Amino acid sequence: MKFRTAGILSIALAVGAAAQTFEVASIKASKDGDPGSWVMQDQSGNLTTHNATLKRLIVFAYGVREHQVAGGPSWMDSALFDIIAKPETHATSGNEFKSMVRALLSDRFQLKVHQDTREMPIYALHVGKGGPKLTEWKDTVGPSCSAMAGELTCHKIRMVDLCDELARKLGRSVADKTGIAGNFDLHMTWTPDMFQVPGLSEVGTAPAASGAGGPSIFNALQEQLGLKLEADKGPVPVVVVDSAERPSEN
């Protein structure tokens, strides 16, 4: 289970003594050289992964992002695993399924974690100088967000949800400092820049547009939505990996 506080995820770490488990699980080291990678619950309710690192499995199981995972063995970011795990019965909810994955990681990877809160670089979302340019939600569609490279379209979105979407793009937690309540429809486009995440030295400024000629995500927020991101520091919940072992293959 997870819940949001000011745009930054908090984490529930308990596996749950009576939680449903996978009836059978096959874990093998990935060896085919395929560049594709995924972690998902398939249509049959199975956990299916390909070229997944332990860190990515933790991100999936605990509902966090990679920058919220700390500690762990050196191979946690590099060893790749293919997993097929079948539940006793179809999982009825995302939270239930993630609890099952946490139990699997505890059993097969001997994963031991604890929750901590650390002061880390974050972004704070503020209202821009000219005020917000937001469209109030008045339809029956939503809540939903569709995100692609350089494009974000959302219906019935709160500012805290927008912060979560931005954090996925920026690899850093985003705190809602707008003071804006309500639900909104929004659409924004920008030119993705995969190679630069502004540092703390850029507090109060937006990076220049990317080399491809279009606006950066920072400039797009200001120009299209009337919002701005400022680099800051703040408390970020993290999952700390105390220990883990490579699983035996089967």
C-alpha positions as a Markdown table, in Angstrom:
| # | Residue | x | y | z |
|---|---|---|---|---|
| 1 | Met | 0.0 | 0.0 | 0.0 |
| 2 | Lys | 1.2 | 3.6 | -0.6 |
| 3 | Phe | -0.2 | 7.0 | 0.0 |
| 4 | Arg | 0.8 | 10.4 | -1.1 |
| 5 | Thr | 2.0 | 13.3 | 1.1 |
| 6 | Ala | 2.7 | 16.7 | -0.6 |
| 7 | Gly | 3.6 | 15.0 | -3.8 |
| 8 | Ile | 6.2 | 12.7 | -2.3 |
| 9 | Leu | 5.5 | 9.0 | -1.9 |
| 10 | Ser | 5.4 | 7.4 | 1.5 |
| 11 | Ile | 6.0 | 3.7 | 1.7 |
| 12 | Ala | 4.3 | 0.8 | 3.5 |
| 13 | Leu | 6.8 | -2.0 | 3.9 |
| 14 | Ala | 4.8 | -4.7 | 5.7 |
| 15 | Val | 4.4 | -7.9 | 3.7 |
| 16 | Gly | 1.4 | -9.1 | 5.8 |
| 17 | Ala | 1.3 | -12.5 | 7.5 |
| 18 | Ala | -1.9 | -13.7 | 5.8 |
| 19 | Ala | -1.0 | -12.2 | 2.4 |
| 20 | Gln | -1.7 | -14.4 | -0.7 |
| 21 | Thr | 1.5 | -15.8 | -2.2 |
| 22 | Phe | 2.6 | -17.2 | -5.5 |
| 23 | Glu | 2.0 | -20.9 | -5.8 |
| 24 | Val | 5.0 | -21.5 | -8.0 |
| 25 | Ala | 7.8 | -19.2 | -9.2 |
| 26 | Ser | 10.6 | -19.7 | -11.7 |
| 27 | Ile | 13.6 | -17.4 | -11.5 |
| 28 | Lys | 16.5 | -17.6 | -14.0 |
| 29 | Ala | 19.3 | -15.3 | -14.9 |
| 30 | Ser | 18.7 | -13.4 | -18.2 |
| 31 | Lys | 21.2 | -14.6 | -20.8 |
| 32 | Asp | 19.7 | -14.0 | -24.2 |
| 33 | Gly | 21.1 | -10.5 | -24.7 |
| 34 | Asp | 17.7 | -9.0 | -25.6 |
| 35 | Pro | 17.7 | -5.3 | -24.7 |
| 36 | Gly | 14.1 | -5.3 | -23.7 |
| 37 | Ser | 13.1 | -5.1 | -20.1 |
| 38 | Trp | 9.9 | -5.3 | -18.2 |
| 39 | Val | 8.2 | -6.1 | -14.8 |
| 40 | Met | 4.4 | -6.6 | -15.0 |
| 41 | Gln | 1.3 | -8.5 | -13.9 |
| 42 | Asp | 0.1 | -10.2 | -17.0 |
| 43 | Gln | -3.5 | -10.9 | -18.0 |
| 44 | Ser | -3.4 | -14.3 | -16.2 |
| 45 | Gly | -2.4 | -12.6 | -13.0 |
| 46 | Asn | 1.2 | -13.8 | -13.2 |
| 47 | Leu | 4.3 | -11.9 | -12.3 |
| 48 | Thr | 6.3 | -11.8 | -15.5 |
| 49 | Thr | 9.7 | -10.1 | -15.8 |
| 50 | His | 12.4 | -9.9 | -18.4 |
| 51 | Asn | 15.9 | -8.5 | -17.9 |
| 52 | Ala | 14.8 | -7.1 | -14.5 |
| 53 | Thr | 17.3 | -6.0 | -11.8 |
| 54 | Leu | 16.6 | -6.5 | -8.2 |
| 55 | Lys | 16.3 | -2.7 | -7.8 |
| 56 | Arg | 13.6 | -2.6 | -10.5 |
| 57 | Leu | 11.8 | -5.4 | -8.7 |
| 58 | Ile | 11.9 | -3.4 | -5.5 |
| 59 | Val | 10.7 | -0.3 | -7.3 |
| 60 | Phe | 7.7 | -2.3 | -8.6 |
| 61 | Ala | 7.0 | -4.1 | -5.3 |
| 62 | Tyr | 7.2 | -1.1 | -3.0 |
| 63 | Gly | 5.7 | 1.5 | -5.3 |
| 64 | Val | 8.7 | 3.8 | -5.2 |
| 65 | Arg | 11.2 | 5.1 | -7.8 |
| 66 | Glu | 14.8 | 4.2 | -8.3 |
| 67 | His | 16.1 | 7.2 | -6.5 |
| 68 | Gln | 14.1 | 6.1 | -3.4 |
| 69 | Val | 16.0 | 2.8 | -3.1 |
| 70 | Ala | 19.2 | 2.9 | -1.1 |
| 71 | Gly | 21.9 | 0.4 | 0.0 |
| 72 | Gly | 22.0 | -3.2 | -1.2 |
| 73 | Pro | 24.7 | -5.3 | -2.8 |
| 74 | Ser | 26.6 | -4.2 | -5.9 |
| 75 | Trp | 24.9 | -6.6 | -8.2 |
| 76 | Met | 21.4 | -5.2 | -7.4 |
| 77 | Asp | 21.7 | -2.7 | -10.3 |
| 78 | Ser | 23.3 | -5.1 | -12.8 |
| 79 | Ala | 22.3 | -8.7 | -12.4 |
| 80 | Leu | 19.2 | -9.4 | -14.7 |
| 81 | Phe | 16.5 | -11.9 | -14.0 |
| 82 | Asp | 13.6 | -13.5 | -15.9 |
| 83 | Ile | 10.7 | -14.5 | -13.6 |
| 84 | Ile | 7.4 | -16.2 | -14.0 |
| 85 | Ala | 5.4 | -16.5 | -10.8 |
| 86 | Lys | 1.9 | -17.9 | -10.7 |
| 87 | Pro | -0.5 | -17.0 | -7.9 |
| 88 | Glu | -2.7 | -19.5 | -6.1 |
| 89 | Thr | -5.7 | -17.4 | -7.3 |
| 90 | His | -5.8 | -14.3 | -9.4 |
| 91 | Ala | -4.8 | -11.2 | -7.4 |
| 92 | Thr | -7.7 | -8.9 | -6.9 |
| 93 | Ser | -5.9 | -5.6 | -6.6 |
| 94 | Gly | -2.6 | -3.9 | -7.4 |
| 95 | Asn | -1.8 | -3.6 | -3.7 |
| 96 | Glu | -2.5 | -7.2 | -3.1 |
| 97 | Phe | -0.3 | -8.2 | -6.1 |
| 98 | Lys | 2.6 | -6.0 | -4.9 |
| 99 | Ser | 2.3 | -7.6 | -1.4 |
| 100 | Met | 2.8 | -11.0 | -3.1 |
| 101 | Val | 5.9 | -9.7 | -5.0 |
| 102 | Arg | 7.3 | -8.4 | -1.7 |
| 103 | Ala | 6.8 | -11.8 | -0.2 |
| 104 | Leu | 8.5 | -13.4 | -3.2 |
| 105 | Leu | 11.5 | -11.1 | -2.9 |
| 106 | Ser | 11.8 | -11.9 | 0.8 |
| 107 | Asp | 11.6 | -15.7 | 0.2 |
| 108 | Arg | 13.8 | -16.1 | -2.9 |
| 109 | Phe | 16.2 | -13.1 | -2.7 |
| 110 | Gln | 16.3 | -13.1 | 1.1 |
| 111 | Leu | 15.5 | -9.4 | 0.8 |
| 112 | Lys | 15.5 | -7.5 | 4.1 |
| 113 | Val | 14.6 | -3.8 | 4.0 |
| 114 | His | 13.5 | -1.0 | 6.2 |
| 115 | Gln | 12.0 | 2.5 | 5.7 |
| 116 | Asp | 13.9 | 5.7 | 6.2 |
| 117 | Thr | 13.5 | 9.3 | 5.4 |
| 118 | Arg | 16.5 | 11.2 | 4.0 |
| 119 | Glu | 17.2 | 14.8 | 3.1 |
| 120 | Met | 17.6 | 14.7 | -0.7 |
| 121 | Pro | 17.5 | 17.0 | -3.7 |
| 122 | Ile | 13.9 | 17.4 | -4.8 |
| 123 | Tyr | 11.9 | 19.8 | -7.0 |
| 124 | Ala | 9.2 | 22.0 | -5.7 |
| 125 | Leu | 6.3 | 22.8 | -8.0 |
| 126 | His | 5.1 | 26.5 | -7.7 |
| 127 | Val | 2.7 | 28.8 | -9.5 |
| 128 | Gly | 4.5 | 30.7 | -12.2 |
| 129 | Lys | 4.8 | 34.5 | -12.3 |
| 130 | Gly | 1.8 | 35.0 | -14.5 |
| 131 | Gly | -0.5 | 32.7 | -12.6 |
| 132 | Pro | -1.7 | 29.2 | -13.5 |
| 133 | Lys | -3.0 | 28.3 | -16.9 |
| 134 | Leu | -5.1 | 25.3 | -16.0 |
| 135 | Thr | -8.4 | 23.9 | -17.3 |
| 136 | Glu | -10.8 | 22.9 | -14.6 |
| 137 | Trp | -12.1 | 19.3 | -15.0 |
| 138 | Lys | -15.8 | 19.3 | -15.9 |
| 139 | Asp | -16.2 | 16.1 | -17.9 |
| 140 | Thr | -16.9 | 12.4 | -16.9 |
| 141 | Val | -13.5 | 11.2 | -18.1 |
| 142 | Gly | -10.7 | 10.5 | -15.6 |
| 143 | Pro | -8.7 | 10.3 | -13.6 |
| 144 | Ser | -6.1 | 9.2 | -16.1 |
| 145 | Cys | -2.7 | 10.2 | -17.5 |
| 146 | Ser | -1.1 | 9.2 | -20.8 |
| 147 | Ala | 2.6 | 9.9 | -20.8 |
| 148 | Met | 4.9 | 9.5 | -23.8 |
| 149 | Ala | 8.4 | 10.9 | -24.6 |
| 150 | Gly | 7.9 | 14.7 | -24.6 |
| 151 | Glu | 4.1 | 14.6 | -24.0 |
| 152 | Leu | 1.7 | 14.4 | -21.1 |
| 153 | Thr | -2.1 | 14.4 | -21.3 |
| 154 | Cys | -4.1 | 14.1 | -18.1 |
| 155 | His | -7.8 | 14.2 | -17.2 |
| 156 | Lys | -9.1 | 14.9 | -13.7 |
| 157 | Ile | -5.6 | 15.3 | -12.2 |
| 158 | Arg | -4.7 | 17.0 | -9.0 |
| 159 | Met | -1.5 | 18.9 | -8.5 |
| 160 | Val | -0.2 | 16.1 | -6.3 |
| 161 | Asp | -0.7 | 13.7 | -9.1 |
| 162 | Leu | 1.0 | 16.0 | -11.6 |
| 163 | Cys | 4.0 | 16.0 | -9.2 |
| 164 | Asp | 4.1 | 12.2 | -9.3 |
| 165 | Glu | 4.1 | 12.3 | -13.2 |
| 166 | Leu | 6.9 | 14.9 | -13.2 |
| 167 | Ala | 8.9 | 12.9 | -10.8 |
| 168 | Arg | 8.8 | 9.9 | -13.1 |
| 169 | Lys | 10.2 | 12.1 | -15.9 |
| 170 | Leu | 12.9 | 13.8 | -13.8 |
| 171 | Gly | 14.1 | 11.0 | -11.6 |
| 172 | Arg | 13.6 | 13.1 | -8.5 |
| 173 | Ser | 10.8 | 13.6 | -6.0 |
| 174 | Val | 8.5 | 16.6 | -6.7 |
| 175 | Ala | 6.7 | 18.4 | -3.8 |
| 176 | Asp | 3.4 | 20.3 | -4.5 |
| 177 | Lys | 3.9 | 23.9 | -3.3 |
| 178 | Thr | 1.2 | 25.4 | -5.6 |
| 179 | Gly | -1.6 | 25.6 | -3.0 |
| 180 | Ile | -4.0 | 24.8 | -5.9 |
| 181 | Ala | -6.9 | 22.5 | -5.0 |
| 182 | Gly | -9.3 | 20.7 | -7.4 |
| 183 | Asn | -9.1 | 18.5 | -10.5 |
| 184 | Phe | -7.8 | 19.6 | -13.9 |
| 185 | Asp | -7.4 | 18.5 | -17.5 |
| 186 | Leu | -4.0 | 19.3 | -19.0 |
| 187 | His | -1.8 | 18.7 | -22.0 |
| 188 | Met | 1.8 | 19.7 | -22.3 |
| 189 | Thr | 4.6 | 19.0 | -24.8 |
| 190 | Trp | 8.3 | 19.4 | -24.6 |
| 191 | Thr | 11.6 | 18.2 | -26.1 |
| 192 | Pro | 13.0 | 15.5 | -23.9 |
| 193 | Asp | 16.5 | 15.9 | -22.6 |
| 194 | Met | 17.7 | 12.5 | -21.4 |
| 195 | Phe | 21.1 | 13.7 | -20.3 |
| 196 | Gln | 20.6 | 16.6 | -17.9 |
| 197 | Val | 18.8 | 16.9 | -14.6 |
| 198 | Pro | 19.4 | 20.4 | -13.2 |
| 199 | Gly | 21.3 | 20.5 | -9.9 |
| 200 | Leu | 20.8 | 22.5 | -6.7 |
| 201 | Ser | 22.9 | 25.4 | -8.1 |
| 202 | Glu | 19.9 | 26.2 | -10.4 |
| 203 | Val | 17.4 | 27.0 | -7.7 |
| 204 | Gly | 14.9 | 29.6 | -9.0 |
| 205 | Thr | 15.9 | 29.2 | -12.6 |
| 206 | Ala | 14.8 | 27.1 | -15.5 |
| 207 | Pro | 17.3 | 25.3 | -17.8 |
| 208 | Ala | 17.6 | 26.4 | -21.4 |
| 209 | Ala | 15.7 | 24.6 | -24.1 |
| 210 | Ser | 17.2 | 21.3 | -25.2 |
| 211 | Gly | 19.5 | 21.1 | -28.1 |
| 212 | Ala | 16.7 | 19.8 | -30.3 |
| 213 | Gly | 15.2 | 23.3 | -30.5 |
| 214 | Gly | 12.0 | 22.7 | -28.5 |
| 215 | Pro | 11.2 | 23.8 | -24.9 |
| 216 | Ser | 12.5 | 21.8 | -22.0 |
| 217 | Ile | 10.0 | 20.3 | -19.6 |
| 218 | Phe | 10.8 | 23.2 | -17.2 |
| 219 | Asn | 10.0 | 25.8 | -19.8 |
| 220 | Ala | 7.0 | 23.9 | -21.1 |
| 221 | Leu | 5.5 | 23.9 | -17.5 |
| 222 | Gln | 5.9 | 27.7 | -17.3 |
| 223 | Glu | 4.7 | 28.5 | -20.8 |
| 224 | Gln | 1.9 | 26.0 | -21.2 |
| 225 | Leu | 0.6 | 25.5 | -17.6 |
| 226 | Gly | 1.8 | 28.6 | -15.8 |
| 227 | Leu | 3.7 | 26.5 | -13.3 |
| 228 | Lys | 7.4 | 26.3 | -12.4 |
| 229 | Leu | 9.8 | 23.9 | -10.9 |
| 230 | Glu | 12.5 | 25.0 | -8.5 |
| 231 | Ala | 15.3 | 22.8 | -7.2 |
| 232 | Asp | 15.2 | 22.4 | -3.5 |
| 233 | Lys | 16.0 | 19.9 | -0.7 |
| 234 | Gly | 13.5 | 18.0 | 1.3 |
| 235 | Pro | 12.6 | 14.8 | 3.2 |
| 236 | Val | 12.2 | 11.8 | 0.8 |
| 237 | Pro | 10.9 | 8.4 | 2.0 |
| 238 | Val | 13.4 | 5.7 | 0.9 |
| 239 | Val | 13.5 | 1.9 | 1.0 |
| 240 | Val | 16.9 | 0.9 | 2.5 |
| 241 | Val | 18.1 | -2.6 | 1.5 |
| 242 | Asp | 19.8 | -4.1 | 4.5 |
| 243 | Ser | 20.7 | -7.4 | 2.8 |
| 244 | Ala | 19.9 | -9.5 | -0.2 |
| 245 | Glu | 21.2 | -12.7 | -1.8 |
| 246 | Arg | 21.2 | -14.0 | -5.4 |
| 247 | Pro | 18.3 | -16.5 | -5.8 |
| 248 | Ser | 18.9 | -20.1 | -6.7 |
| 249 | Glu | 17.6 | -20.8 | -10.2 |
| 250 | Asn | 14.7 | -23.1 | -10.9 |
